[in-house]
Amino acid sequence: MTKEYSNAFWKTELDQILISHGVELVIISGFAAEHCVLFTYNGAKERGFEPILLQQGILSSNNDAIVSTYRERNMISYPAIKYLANK
């Protein structure tokens, strides 16, 4: 899948791909916290998925944007993902 817009769900087949695989939880990481990461988080929420940000998994050229993107949003750490994957 090729992503051309800030929201990975916008004008892509991402939601259909996730639905076809029974995915409900979407863990999001990436660059441009204040753009792509945030817009994809919101896009997942709008489409009925449960979005979670990967702790220490988002970047930005603006450190304040990282802090504000994490604020009041669901977050998960890599060790927690690893633990849950082994259950």
N, C-alpha and C positions, 0 to 999 in steps of 0.2 A: 504494500500500500504506500502511496506517495502522499505526503502531507504538504499542502501548499499554503495553508492559512494558519493563523495562530492557534485555533482550536482544532485539535486532531480529529474531531468528529465532524467538522464543517466541510461539506462537499466531499466526504470520503465514505467508504463502506465500513468504517471501523465499528459502528454500532451493530451492523448486521453480522460482522465477523464475530464479535463478542457474544451476541445473542445466539448465534448458531453453535457456539461452543459452551453455552450455558453459563457464561461468565456473569457474575453479579457485582463483584468487587474489582475495582480498577485501582492499581497502585501507580501513582504518577511521579515521574522524575524528569529532569531535563534542564535546559538552559533557558534563560529569559523568564525568570520567576514571575515578573510582573506582566508578562504577555502570554507566551505559549503555555506555560505551566498552569497559570491561573485560569486562562480561557478554556483549557482542556478539562481542568477540574470542574469548572462550571458546566461545560458541555456534557460531561459524564453525569453530573447531578440532574441536569435538565432532561436527560434521556432515561432516567430511572436507575442508573447504576449507583453503586456506593463508592465514591472516590476517596482515596486516601493518599496523602503525600508521603513520599519516602523521606524519612528523617535524614538530613545531610545528603539528600539526593537532588537538590535543586540549586541552580547557580544563577547569578546575575552579575552584571557589571556594577550594580548598585546594591550594596549590602543591606540597606534599609528595605529594599524590595523583598529580599529573602525573608527577613524577619516579619514583614507585614503579610507576606503570602502564607507563612506558617500559622500566623495568628488566627485563632478561632476556626481552624480547619482540622479535620481528622488527620492524624499522622501515625506512621508505623516505622519501627526501626528494622534494619536489615536482620539483626539476630532474631527478632520476633518472627519475621517472615520465614527464616530458615527453620526455626522451631516448629512453626505451624505446618510448613511443607513436609516435615518428617512425621507428622501425626497421621 
